[in-house]
Amino acid sequence: MNHNPAILMRTQDLTPVFEENSCIYIFSKDGMEKSHNRIGKKPLMFEMNPIEAWDIDEEFDFRIAEVFYKEREGLL
């Protein structure tokens, strides 16, 4: 996606790739009716701390989120 195998770069030097995390959406009724989706035609991105944006889809994700929580609360 953002990697050219002919030009090997360190991964930390690649252009960032953003992914939708379904955490925050702000949209108008009019915009939703026109685009038929919650993202719209020209969305503005809001970069979030990866820990706060952690997506829980499976038990593995929950366990990682639980470690984040316990670490933040000083329980580890």
Kinemage of the C-alpha trace (Angstrom):
@kinemage 1
@onewidth
@group {chain A} dominant
@subgroup {mainchain}
@vectorlist {calphas} color= white
{ca met a 1} P 0.000 0.000 0.000
{ca asn a 2} L 2.720 2.517 0.918
{ca his a 3} L 5.742 0.343 0.190
{ca asn a 4} L 7.672 0.003 -3.057
{ca pro a 5} L 9.595 -3.306 -3.024
{ca ala a 6} L 12.079 -1.841 -5.523
{ca ile a 7} L 12.978 0.896 -3.022
{ca leu a 8} L 13.524 -0.681 0.360
{ca met a 9} L 12.929 1.794 3.165
{ca arg a 10} L 12.765 1.377 6.905
{ca thr a 11} L 9.133 0.938 7.932
{ca gln a 12} L 9.363 3.882 10.349
{ca asp a 13} L 10.290 6.132 7.371
{ca leu a 14} L 7.247 5.199 5.279
{ca thr a 15} L 4.364 7.626 4.847
{ca pro a 16} L 1.771 6.903 7.557
{ca val a 17} L -1.369 4.997 6.633
{ca phe a 18} L -4.535 5.909 8.489
{ca glu a 19} L -7.358 3.510 9.139
{ca glu a 20} L -10.922 4.089 10.192
{ca asn a 21} L -11.419 3.010 13.779
{ca ser a 22} L -15.147 3.776 14.160
{ca cys a 23} L -14.531 5.826 17.321
{ca ile a 24} L -15.765 9.302 16.359
{ca tyr a 25} L -18.179 10.458 13.667
{ca ile a 26} L -19.733 13.895 13.411
{ca phe a 27} L -22.054 14.430 10.478
{ca ser a 28} L -25.214 16.304 9.549
{ca lys a 29} L -28.502 14.739 8.613
{ca asp a 30} L -28.201 16.436 5.209
{ca gly a 31} L -24.717 15.027 4.620
{ca met a 32} L -25.833 11.528 5.619
{ca glu a 33} L -28.805 11.695 3.255
{ca lys a 34} L -26.639 12.917 0.354
{ca ser a 35} L -23.755 10.463 0.740
{ca his a 36} L -25.736 7.507 2.135
{ca asn a 37} L -22.901 6.809 4.587
{ca arg a 38} L -21.431 8.247 7.779
{ca ile a 39} L -18.085 9.249 6.223
{ca gly a 40} L -19.313 11.614 3.512
{ca lys a 41} L -17.485 12.948 0.459
{ca lys a 42} L -14.648 14.932 2.107
{ca pro a 43} L -14.007 13.615 5.618
{ca leu a 44} L -11.655 15.377 8.013
{ca met a 45} L -9.343 13.031 9.860
{ca phe a 46} L -8.744 13.174 13.601
{ca glu a 47} L -5.615 11.331 14.635
{ca met a 48} L -6.020 9.434 17.900
{ca asn a 49} L -3.623 7.859 20.341
{ca pro a 50} L -3.401 4.190 19.242
{ca ile a 51} L -4.111 2.973 22.780
{ca glu a 52} L -7.286 5.063 23.034
{ca ala a 53} L -8.389 3.941 19.575
{ca trp a 54} L -7.818 0.228 20.224
{ca asp a 55} L -10.558 -1.721 18.437
{ca ile a 56} L -11.965 -4.734 20.281
{ca asp a 57} L -13.256 -7.350 17.849
{ca glu a 58} L -11.995 -10.557 19.434
{ca glu a 59} L -10.969 -11.808 22.875
{ca phe a 60} L -7.298 -11.219 21.981
{ca asp a 61} L -8.067 -7.511 21.412
{ca phe a 62} L -9.912 -7.365 24.749
{ca arg a 63} L -6.949 -8.877 26.577
{ca ile a 64} L -4.598 -6.271 25.114
{ca ala a 65} L -7.028 -3.476 26.021
{ca glu a 66} L -7.214 -4.890 29.537
{ca val a 67} L -3.406 -4.684 29.862
{ca phe a 68} L -3.522 -1.056 28.652
{ca tyr a 69} L -6.176 -0.297 31.268
{ca lys a 70} L -4.353 -2.027 34.112
{ca glu a 71} L -1.106 -0.286 33.188
{ca arg a 72} L -2.822 3.132 33.124
{ca glu a 73} L -4.501 2.474 36.493
{ca gly a 74} L -1.237 1.285 38.086
{ca leu a 75} L -2.535 -2.251 38.554
{ca leu a 76} L 0.432 -3.923 36.875
